[in-house]
Amino acid sequence: MIRVVREITRRDQRFEGATGTFAATSGSSRQMNLVHASRPEAAAREIGLYFQAEEICEYEPTLTPWMRAGDES
């Protein structure tokens, strides 16, 4: 899943992005983009740049129970 998200959002190789992906069609800057994705270790550092610990809360989308069969976890 991480690989797929990184593939459609990456900005460092804009002109190599697959047709129809954010990487190929959105913006023209490597720094000013609409979507950002990071590897888990980088994300932890980046979140700390913008948010205080007390601003972070757990979140589970309300649709989660509808996206899996009853016997799946």
PDB file of N, CA, C and O in Angstrom:
ATOM      1  N   MET A   1       0.808  -1.181   0.000  1.00  0.00           N
ATOM      2  CA  MET A   1       0.000   0.000   0.000  1.00  0.00           C
ATOM      3  C   MET A   1       0.860   1.257   0.000  1.00  0.00           C
ATOM      4  O   MET A   1       0.580   2.199  -0.742  1.00  0.00           O
ATOM      5  N   ILE A   2       1.902   1.280   0.823  1.00  0.00           N
ATOM      6  CA  ILE A   2       2.780   2.451   0.865  1.00  0.00           C
ATOM      7  C   ILE A   2       3.394   2.695  -0.503  1.00  0.00           C
ATOM      8  O   ILE A   2       3.476   3.840  -0.948  1.00  0.00           O
ATOM      9  N   ARG A   3       3.819   1.652  -1.165  1.00  0.00           N
ATOM     10  CA  ARG A   3       4.433   1.792  -2.482  1.00  0.00           C
ATOM     11  C   ARG A   3       3.458   2.434  -3.464  1.00  0.00           C
ATOM     12  O   ARG A   3       3.854   3.291  -4.255  1.00  0.00           O
ATOM     13  N   VAL A   4       2.199   2.035  -3.425  1.00  0.00           N
ATOM     14  CA  VAL A   4       1.191   2.577  -4.337  1.00  0.00           C
ATOM     15  C   VAL A   4       0.972   4.062  -4.066  1.00  0.00           C
ATOM     16  O   VAL A   4       0.941   4.861  -5.001  1.00  0.00           O
ATOM     17  N   VAL A   5       0.822   4.438  -2.799  1.00  0.00           N
ATOM     18  CA  VAL A   5       0.610   5.844  -2.460  1.00  0.00           C
ATOM     19  C   VAL A   5       1.815   6.676  -2.891  1.00  0.00           C
ATOM     20  O   VAL A   5       1.648   7.747  -3.475  1.00  0.00           O
ATOM     21  N   ARG A   6       3.007   6.204  -2.614  1.00  0.00           N
ATOM     22  CA  ARG A   6       4.211   6.938  -3.006  1.00  0.00           C
ATOM     23  C   ARG A   6       4.285   7.087  -4.532  1.00  0.00           C
ATOM     24  O   ARG A   6       4.721   8.121  -5.036  1.00  0.00           O
ATOM     25  N   GLU A   7       3.869   6.074  -5.242  1.00  0.00           N
ATOM     26  CA  GLU A   7       3.920   6.107  -6.706  1.00  0.00           C
ATOM     27  C   GLU A   7       2.994   7.182  -7.281  1.00  0.00           C
ATOM     28  O   GLU A   7       3.366   7.869  -8.233  1.00  0.00           O
ATOM     29  N   ILE A   8       1.804   7.334  -6.722  1.00  0.00           N
ATOM     30  CA  ILE A   8       0.866   8.302  -7.295  1.00  0.00           C
ATOM     31  C   ILE A   8       1.076   9.722  -6.781  1.00  0.00           C
ATOM     32  O   ILE A   8       0.557  10.665  -7.379  1.00  0.00           O
ATOM     33  N   THR A   9       1.827   9.906  -5.680  1.00  0.00           N
ATOM     34  CA  THR A   9       1.988  11.244  -5.121  1.00  0.00           C
ATOM     35  C   THR A   9       3.376  11.826  -5.297  1.00  0.00           C
ATOM     36  O   THR A   9       3.556  13.027  -5.094  1.00  0.00           O
ATOM     37  N   ARG A  10       4.350  11.040  -5.660  1.00  0.00           N
ATOM     38  CA  ARG A  10       5.716  11.564  -5.674  1.00  0.00           C
ATOM     39  C   ARG A  10       5.871  12.726  -6.639  1.00  0.00           C
ATOM     40  O   ARG A  10       5.293  12.739  -7.725  1.00  0.00           O
ATOM     41  N   ARG A  11       6.662  13.697  -6.218  1.00  0.00           N
ATOM     42  CA  ARG A  11       6.865  14.898  -7.022  1.00  0.00           C
ATOM     43  C   ARG A  11       8.280  14.959  -7.569  1.00  0.00           C
ATOM     44  O   ARG A  11       8.544  15.747  -8.478  1.00  0.00           O
ATOM     45  N   ASP A  12       9.192  14.163  -7.051  1.00  0.00           N
ATOM     46  CA  ASP A  12      10.584  14.272  -7.469  1.00  0.00           C
ATOM     47  C   ASP A  12      10.815  13.757  -8.882  1.00  0.00           C
ATOM     48  O   ASP A  12      11.833  14.077  -9.497  1.00  0.00           O
ATOM     49  N   GLN A  13       9.891  12.971  -9.401  1.00  0.00           N
ATOM     50  CA  GLN A  13      10.031  12.446 -10.754  1.00  0.00           C
ATOM     51  C   GLN A  13       8.755  12.731 -11.534  1.00  0.00           C
ATOM     52  O   GLN A  13       8.179  11.836 -12.153  1.00  0.00           O
ATOM     53  N   ARG A  14       8.324  13.979 -11.499  1.00  0.00           N
ATOM     54  CA  ARG A  14       7.031  14.384 -12.064  1.00  0.00           C
ATOM     55  C   ARG A  14       6.813  13.883 -13.477  1.00  0.00           C
ATOM     56  O   ARG A  14       5.746  13.354 -13.788  1.00  0.00           O
ATOM     57  N   PHE A  15       7.782  14.037 -14.314  1.00  0.00           N
ATOM     58  CA  PHE A  15       7.584  13.694 -15.710  1.00  0.00           C
ATOM     59  C   PHE A  15       7.628  12.193 -15.977  1.00  0.00           C
ATOM     60  O   PHE A  15       7.360  11.746 -17.092  1.00  0.00           O
ATOM     61  N   GLU A  16       7.965  11.422 -14.953  1.00  0.00           N
ATOM     62  CA  GLU A  16       7.956   9.970 -15.081  1.00  0.00           C
ATOM     63  C   GLU A  16       6.698   9.365 -14.463  1.00  0.00           C
ATOM     64  O   GLU A  16       6.500   8.152 -14.540  1.00  0.00           O
ATOM     65  N   GLY A  17       5.852  10.178 -13.858  1.00  0.00           N
ATOM     66  CA  GLY A  17       4.635   9.679 -13.216  1.00  0.00           C
ATOM     67  C   GLY A  17       3.677   9.082 -14.234  1.00  0.00           C
ATOM     68  O   GLY A  17       3.620   9.523 -15.382  1.00  0.00           O
ATOM     69  N   ALA A  18       2.931   8.084 -13.808  1.00  0.00           N
ATOM     70  CA  ALA A  18       1.952   7.447 -14.691  1.00  0.00           C
ATOM     71  C   ALA A  18       0.842   8.423 -15.043  1.00  0.00           C
ATOM     72  O   ALA A  18       0.453   9.244 -14.213  1.00  0.00           O
ATOM     73  N   THR A  19       0.335   8.344 -16.246  1.00  0.00           N
ATOM     74  CA  THR A  19      -0.728   9.224 -16.703  1.00  0.00           C
ATOM     75  C   THR A  19      -1.907   9.179 -15.739  1.00  0.00           C
ATOM     76  O   THR A  19      -2.353   8.105 -15.336  1.00  0.00           O
ATOM     77  N   GLY A  20      -2.405  10.358 -15.374  1.00  0.00           N
ATOM     78  CA  GLY A  20      -3.558  10.457 -14.498  1.00  0.00           C
ATOM     79  C   GLY A  20      -3.230  10.504 -13.020  1.00  0.00           C
ATOM     80  O   GLY A  20      -4.134  10.716 -12.212  1.00  0.00           O
ATOM     81  N   THR A  21      -1.977  10.316 -12.628  1.00  0.00           N
ATOM     82  CA  THR A  21      -1.616  10.365 -11.213  1.00  0.00           C
ATOM     83  C   THR A  21      -1.331  11.798 -10.796  1.00  0.00           C
ATOM     84  O   THR A  21      -1.089  12.660 -11.641  1.00  0.00           O
ATOM     85  N   PHE A  22      -1.361  12.054  -9.486  1.00  0.00           N
ATOM     86  CA  PHE A  22      -0.999  13.371  -8.976  1.00  0.00           C
ATOM     87  C   PHE A  22       0.399  13.744  -9.450  1.00  0.00           C
ATOM     88  O   PHE A  22       0.654  14.893  -9.813  1.00  0.00           O
ATOM     89  N   ALA A  23       1.296  12.775  -9.445  1.00  0.00           N
ATOM     90  CA  ALA A  23       2.681  13.041  -9.819  1.00  0.00           C
ATOM     91  C   ALA A  23       2.785  13.579 -11.237  1.00  0.00           C
ATOM     92  O   ALA A  23       3.636  14.425 -11.516  1.00  0.00           O
ATOM     93  N   ALA A  24       1.954  13.113 -12.114  1.00  0.00           N
ATOM     94  CA  ALA A  24       2.043  13.527 -13.512  1.00  0.00           C
ATOM     95  C   ALA A  24       1.220  14.762 -13.829  1.00  0.00           C
ATOM     96  O   ALA A  24       1.540  15.485 -14.773  1.00  0.00           O
ATOM     97  N   THR A  25       0.168  15.023 -13.064  1.00  0.00           N
ATOM     98  CA  THR A  25      -0.774  16.062 -13.481  1.00  0.00           C
ATOM     99  C   THR A  25      -0.909  17.266 -12.570  1.00  0.00           C
ATOM    100  O   THR A  25      -1.448  18.283 -13.006  1.00  0.00           O
ATOM    101  N   SER A  26      -0.450  17.208 -11.332  1.00  0.00           N
ATOM    102  CA  SER A  26      -0.722  18.331 -10.427  1.00  0.00           C
ATOM    103  C   SER A  26       0.508  19.193 -10.205  1.00  0.00           C
ATOM    104  O   SER A  26       1.602  18.690  -9.950  1.00  0.00           O
ATOM    105  N   GLY A  27       0.311  20.493 -10.306  1.00  0.00           N
ATOM    106  CA  GLY A  27       1.362  21.449  -9.995  1.00  0.00           C
ATOM    107  C   GLY A  27       2.591  21.346 -10.867  1.00  0.00           C
ATOM    108  O   GLY A  27       2.687  20.511 -11.767  1.00  0.00           O
ATOM    109  N   SER A  28       3.527  22.228 -10.565  1.00  0.00           N
ATOM    110  CA  SER A  28       4.772  22.238 -11.325  1.00  0.00           C
ATOM    111  C   SER A  28       5.970  22.439 -10.410  1.00  0.00           C
ATOM    112  O   SER A  28       7.069  22.735 -10.880  1.00  0.00           O
ATOM    113  N   SER A  29       5.764  22.280  -9.107  1.00  0.00           N
ATOM    114  CA  SER A  29       6.828  22.511  -8.139  1.00  0.00           C
ATOM    115  C   SER A  29       7.082  21.258  -7.321  1.00  0.00           C
ATOM    116  O   SER A  29       6.152  20.514  -7.013  1.00  0.00           O
ATOM    117  N   ARG A  30       8.333  21.023  -6.971  1.00  0.00           N
ATOM    118  CA  ARG A  30       8.674  19.884  -6.121  1.00  0.00           C
ATOM    119  C   ARG A  30       8.364  20.175  -4.655  1.00  0.00           C
ATOM    120  O   ARG A  30       8.254  19.245  -3.856  1.00  0.00           O
ATOM    121  N   GLN A  31       8.222  21.447  -4.290  1.00  0.00           N
ATOM    122  CA  GLN A  31       7.983  21.813  -2.901  1.00  0.00           C
ATOM    123  C   GLN A  31       6.551  22.260  -2.627  1.00  0.00           C
ATOM    124  O   GLN A  31       6.050  22.063  -1.520  1.00  0.00           O
ATOM    125  N   MET A  32       5.896  22.846  -3.593  1.00  0.00           N
ATOM    126  CA  MET A  32       4.552  23.388  -3.401  1.00  0.00           C
ATOM    127  C   MET A  32       3.559  22.465  -4.103  1.00  0.00           C
ATOM    128  O   MET A  32       3.234  22.663  -5.273  1.00  0.00           O
ATOM    129  N   ASN A  33       3.086  21.466  -3.384  1.00  0.00           N
ATOM    130  CA  ASN A  33       2.167  20.520  -3.994  1.00  0.00           C
ATOM    131  C   ASN A  33       0.930  20.328  -3.139  1.00  0.00           C
ATOM    132  O   ASN A  33       0.905  20.738  -1.978  1.00  0.00           O
ATOM    133  N   LEU A  34      -0.081  19.718  -3.696  1.00  0.00           N
ATOM    134  CA  LEU A  34      -1.352  19.526  -3.008  1.00  0.00           C
ATOM    135  C   LEU A  34      -1.377  18.295  -2.128  1.00  0.00           C
ATOM    136  O   LEU A  34      -2.143  18.235  -1.167  1.00  0.00           O
ATOM    137  N   VAL A  35      -0.556  17.319  -2.439  1.00  0.00           N
ATOM    138  CA  VAL A  35      -0.559  16.046  -1.716  1.00  0.00           C
ATOM    139  C   VAL A  35       0.862  15.741  -1.275  1.00  0.00           C
ATOM    140  O   VAL A  35       1.812  15.915  -2.039  1.00  0.00           O
ATOM    141  N   HIS A  36       0.997  15.288  -0.042  1.00  0.00           N
ATOM    142  CA  HIS A  36       2.317  14.933   0.475  1.00  0.00           C
ATOM    143  C   HIS A  36       2.248  13.546   1.091  1.00  0.00           C
ATOM    144  O   HIS A  36       1.283  13.212   1.779  1.00  0.00           O
ATOM    145  N   ALA A  37       3.248  12.759   0.849  1.00  0.00           N
ATOM    146  CA  ALA A  37       3.339  11.427   1.445  1.00  0.00           C
ATOM    147  C   ALA A  37       4.778  11.199   1.885  1.00  0.00           C
ATOM    148  O   ALA A  37       5.714  11.609   1.198  1.00  0.00           O
ATOM    149  N   SER A  38       4.953  10.551   3.021  1.00  0.00           N
ATOM    150  CA  SER A  38       6.285  10.276   3.554  1.00  0.00           C
ATOM    151  C   SER A  38       6.378   8.831   3.989  1.00  0.00           C
ATOM    152  O   SER A  38       5.373   8.194   4.303  1.00  0.00           O
ATOM    153  N   ARG A  39       7.587   8.326   4.006  1.00  0.00           N
ATOM    154  CA  ARG A  39       7.821   7.012   4.606  1.00  0.00           C
ATOM    155  C   ARG A  39       7.547   7.159   6.107  1.00  0.00           C
ATOM    156  O   ARG A  39       7.677   8.255   6.652  1.00  0.00           O
ATOM    157  N   PRO A  40       7.169   6.066   6.779  1.00  0.00           N
ATOM    158  CA  PRO A  40       6.796   6.160   8.201  1.00  0.00           C
ATOM    159  C   PRO A  40       7.833   6.862   9.077  1.00  0.00           C
ATOM    160  O   PRO A  40       7.458   7.670   9.926  1.00  0.00           O
ATOM    161  N   GLU A  41       9.116   6.579   8.897  1.00  0.00           N
ATOM    162  CA  GLU A  41      10.138   7.200   9.746  1.00  0.00           C
ATOM    163  C   GLU A  41      10.253   8.705   9.479  1.00  0.00           C
ATOM    164  O   GLU A  41      10.470   9.478  10.412  1.00  0.00           O
ATOM    165  N   ALA A  42      10.112   9.123   8.237  1.00  0.00           N
ATOM    166  CA  ALA A  42      10.155  10.549   7.906  1.00  0.00           C
ATOM    167  C   ALA A  42       8.878  11.239   8.374  1.00  0.00           C
ATOM    168  O   ALA A  42       8.913  12.388   8.813  1.00  0.00           O
ATOM    169  N   ALA A  43       7.755  10.538   8.280  1.00  0.00           N
ATOM    170  CA  ALA A  43       6.474  11.122   8.687  1.00  0.00           C
ATOM    171  C   ALA A  43       6.496  11.506  10.164  1.00  0.00           C
ATOM    172  O   ALA A  43       5.991  12.567  10.528  1.00  0.00           O
ATOM    173  N   ALA A  44       7.064  10.672  11.008  1.00  0.00           N
ATOM    174  CA  ALA A  44       7.125  10.971  12.443  1.00  0.00           C
ATOM    175  C   ALA A  44       7.887  12.269  12.680  1.00  0.00           C
ATOM    176  O   ALA A  44       7.469  13.088  13.499  1.00  0.00           O
ATOM    177  N   ARG A  45       8.982  12.464  11.988  1.00  0.00           N
ATOM    178  CA  ARG A  45       9.768  13.700  12.120  1.00  0.00           C
ATOM    179  C   ARG A  45       8.988  14.896  11.585  1.00  0.00           C
ATOM    180  O   ARG A  45       8.944  15.948  12.223  1.00  0.00           O
ATOM    181  N   GLU A  46       8.373  14.738  10.419  1.00  0.00           N
ATOM    182  CA  GLU A  46       7.649  15.838   9.790  1.00  0.00           C
ATOM    183  C   GLU A  46       6.414  16.251  10.595  1.00  0.00           C
ATOM    184  O   GLU A  46       6.120  17.442  10.703  1.00  0.00           O
ATOM    185  N   ILE A  47       5.702  15.295  11.150  1.00  0.00           N
ATOM    186  CA  ILE A  47       4.535  15.619  11.993  1.00  0.00           C
ATOM    187  C   ILE A  47       4.972  16.472  13.174  1.00  0.00           C
ATOM    188  O   ILE A  47       4.281  17.417  13.555  1.00  0.00           O
ATOM    189  N   GLY A  48       6.127  16.136  13.754  1.00  0.00           N
ATOM    190  CA  GLY A  48       6.659  16.905  14.873  1.00  0.00           C
ATOM    191  C   GLY A  48       7.010  18.343  14.518  1.00  0.00           C
ATOM    192  O   GLY A  48       7.067  19.199  15.401  1.00  0.00           O
ATOM    193  N   LEU A  49       7.241  18.616  13.260  1.00  0.00           N
ATOM    194  CA  LEU A  49       7.540  19.985  12.827  1.00  0.00           C
ATOM    195  C   LEU A  49       6.309  20.885  12.867  1.00  0.00           C
ATOM    196  O   LEU A  49       6.423  22.095  13.065  1.00  0.00           O
ATOM    197  N   TYR A  50       5.151  20.298  12.681  1.00  0.00           N
ATOM    198  CA  TYR A  50       3.935  21.087  12.526  1.00  0.00           C
ATOM    199  C   TYR A  50       2.920  20.959  13.657  1.00  0.00           C
ATOM    200  O   TYR A  50       2.044  21.812  13.800  1.00  0.00           O
ATOM    201  N   PHE A  51       3.031  19.898  14.466  1.00  0.00           N
ATOM    202  CA  PHE A  51       2.020  19.645  15.487  1.00  0.00           C
ATOM    203  C   PHE A  51       2.654  19.378  16.843  1.00  0.00           C
ATOM    204  O   PHE A  51       3.730  18.787  16.934  1.00  0.00           O
ATOM    205  N   GLN A  52       1.974  19.821  17.896  1.00  0.00           N
ATOM    206  CA  GLN A  52       2.353  19.484  19.255  1.00  0.00           C
ATOM    207  C   GLN A  52       1.750  18.119  19.582  1.00  0.00           C
ATOM    208  O   GLN A  52       0.742  17.736  18.988  1.00  0.00           O
ATOM    209  N   ALA A  53       2.343  17.386  20.505  1.00  0.00           N
ATOM    210  CA  ALA A  53       1.858  16.050  20.857  1.00  0.00           C
ATOM    211  C   ALA A  53       0.382  16.059  21.245  1.00  0.00           C
ATOM    212  O   ALA A  53      -0.351  15.133  20.899  1.00  0.00           O
ATOM    213  N   GLU A  54      -0.063  17.095  21.960  1.00  0.00           N
ATOM    214  CA  GLU A  54      -1.460  17.150  22.401  1.00  0.00           C
ATOM    215  C   GLU A  54      -2.433  17.443  21.253  1.00  0.00           C
ATOM    216  O   GLU A  54      -3.646  17.327  21.431  1.00  0.00           O
ATOM    217  N   GLU A  55      -1.922  17.814  20.098  1.00  0.00           N
ATOM    218  CA  GLU A  55      -2.778  18.063  18.940  1.00  0.00           C
ATOM    219  C   GLU A  55      -3.040  16.802  18.112  1.00  0.00           C
ATOM    220  O   GLU A  55      -3.878  16.812  17.210  1.00  0.00           O
ATOM    221  N   ILE A  56      -2.336  15.739  18.415  1.00  0.00           N
ATOM    222  CA  ILE A  56      -2.468  14.484  17.672  1.00  0.00           C
ATOM    223  C   ILE A  56      -3.491  13.597  18.369  1.00  0.00           C
ATOM    224  O   ILE A  56      -3.407  13.389  19.580  1.00  0.00           O
ATOM    225  N   CYS A  57      -4.442  13.079  17.628  1.00  0.00           N
ATOM    226  CA  CYS A  57      -5.432  12.184  18.219  1.00  0.00           C
ATOM    227  C   CYS A  57      -5.651  10.980  17.305  1.00  0.00           C
ATOM    228  O   CYS A  57      -5.425  11.046  16.097  1.00  0.00           O
ATOM    229  N   GLU A  58      -6.087   9.899  17.901  1.00  0.00           N
ATOM    230  CA  GLU A  58      -6.385   8.693  17.144  1.00  0.00           C
ATOM    231  C   GLU A  58      -7.612   8.934  16.280  1.00  0.00           C
ATOM    232  O   GLU A  58      -8.510   9.679  16.671  1.00  0.00           O
ATOM    233  N   TYR A  59      -7.657   8.332  15.148  1.00  0.00           N
ATOM    234  CA  TYR A  59      -8.790   8.519  14.245  1.00  0.00           C
ATOM    235  C   TYR A  59      -9.071   7.224  13.502  1.00  0.00           C
ATOM    236  O   TYR A  59      -8.165   6.601  12.948  1.00  0.00           O
ATOM    237  N   GLU A  60     -10.308   6.836  13.497  1.00  0.00           N
ATOM    238  CA  GLU A  60     -10.736   5.708  12.684  1.00  0.00           C
ATOM    239  C   GLU A  60     -11.927   6.183  11.856  1.00  0.00           C
ATOM    240  O   GLU A  60     -12.949   6.587  12.412  1.00  0.00           O
ATOM    241  N   PRO A  61     -11.801   6.137  10.542  1.00  0.00           N
ATOM    242  CA  PRO A  61     -12.915   6.599   9.706  1.00  0.00           C
ATOM    243  C   PRO A  61     -14.205   5.859  10.034  1.00  0.00           C
ATOM    244  O   PRO A  61     -14.187   4.658  10.306  1.00  0.00           O
ATOM    245  N   THR A  62     -15.316   6.571  10.009  1.00  0.00           N
ATOM    246  CA  THR A  62     -16.599   5.961  10.329  1.00  0.00           C
ATOM    247  C   THR A  62     -16.983   4.880   9.318  1.00  0.00           C
ATOM    248  O   THR A  62     -17.820   4.028   9.616  1.00  0.00           O
ATOM    249  N   LEU A  63     -16.393   4.904   8.149  1.00  0.00           N
ATOM    250  CA  LEU A  63     -16.703   3.889   7.136  1.00  0.00           C
ATOM    251  C   LEU A  63     -15.921   2.585   7.312  1.00  0.00           C
ATOM    252  O   LEU A  63     -16.221   1.595   6.646  1.00  0.00           O
ATOM    253  N   THR A  64     -14.933   2.573   8.191  1.00  0.00           N
ATOM    254  CA  THR A  64     -14.090   1.388   8.354  1.00  0.00           C
ATOM    255  C   THR A  64     -14.891   0.094   8.530  1.00  0.00           C
ATOM    256  O   THR A  64     -14.576  -0.891   7.862  1.00  0.00           O
ATOM    257  N   PRO A  65     -15.907   0.049   9.393  1.00  0.00           N
ATOM    258  CA  PRO A  65     -16.663  -1.205   9.548  1.00  0.00           C
ATOM    259  C   PRO A  65     -17.353  -1.655   8.252  1.00  0.00           C
ATOM    260  O   PRO A  65     -17.610  -2.845   8.068  1.00  0.00           O
ATOM    261  N   TRP A  66     -17.644  -0.727   7.376  1.00  0.00           N
ATOM    262  CA  TRP A  66     -18.325  -1.049   6.119  1.00  0.00           C
ATOM    263  C   TRP A  66     -17.370  -1.522   5.028  1.00  0.00           C
ATOM    264  O   TRP A  66     -17.807  -1.994   3.978  1.00  0.00           O
ATOM    265  N   MET A  67     -16.078  -1.399   5.272  1.00  0.00           N
ATOM    266  CA  MET A  67     -15.090  -1.711   4.243  1.00  0.00           C
ATOM    267  C   MET A  67     -14.501  -3.113   4.385  1.00  0.00           C
ATOM    268  O   MET A  67     -13.646  -3.500   3.589  1.00  0.00           O
ATOM    269  N   ARG A  68     -14.938  -3.874   5.376  1.00  0.00           N
ATOM    270  CA  ARG A  68     -14.430  -5.237   5.592  1.00  0.00           C
ATOM    271  C   ARG A  68     -15.593  -6.162   5.937  1.00  0.00           C
ATOM    272  O   ARG A  68     -16.601  -5.736   6.500  1.00  0.00           O
ATOM    273  N   ALA A  69     -15.433  -7.414   5.593  1.00  0.00           N
ATOM    274  CA  ALA A  69     -16.429  -8.411   5.974  1.00  0.00           C
ATOM    275  C   ALA A  69     -16.360  -8.633   7.486  1.00  0.00           C
ATOM    276  O   ALA A  69     -15.329  -8.357   8.099  1.00  0.00           O
ATOM    277  N   GLY A  70     -17.425  -9.118   8.085  1.00  0.00           N
ATOM    278  CA  GLY A  70     -17.507  -9.311   9.521  1.00  0.00           C
ATOM    279  C   GLY A  70     -16.443 -10.220  10.097  1.00  0.00           C
ATOM    280  O   GLY A  70     -16.077 -10.068  11.263  1.00  0.00           O
ATOM    281  N   ASP A  71     -15.927 -11.176   9.305  1.00  0.00           N
ATOM    282  CA  ASP A  71     -14.908 -12.097   9.818  1.00  0.00           C
ATOM    283  C   ASP A  71     -13.495 -11.619   9.539  1.00  0.00           C
ATOM    284  O   ASP A  71     -12.544 -12.361   9.788  1.00  0.00           O
ATOM    285  N   GLU A  72     -13.326 -10.410   9.034  1.00  0.00           N
ATOM    286  CA  GLU A  72     -11.990  -9.845   8.799  1.00  0.00           C
ATOM    287  C   GLU A  72     -11.644  -8.873   9.917  1.00  0.00           C
ATOM    288  O   GLU A  72     -12.517  -8.230  10.499  1.00  0.00           O
ATOM    289  N   SER A  73     -10.361  -8.784  10.199  1.00  0.00           N
ATOM    290  CA  SER A  73      -9.941  -7.804  11.231  1.00  0.00           C
ATOM    291  C   SER A  73      -9.143  -6.702  10.611  1.00  0.00           C
ATOM    292  O   SER A  73      -8.704  -5.789  11.311  1.00  0.00           O
TER     293      SER A  73
END
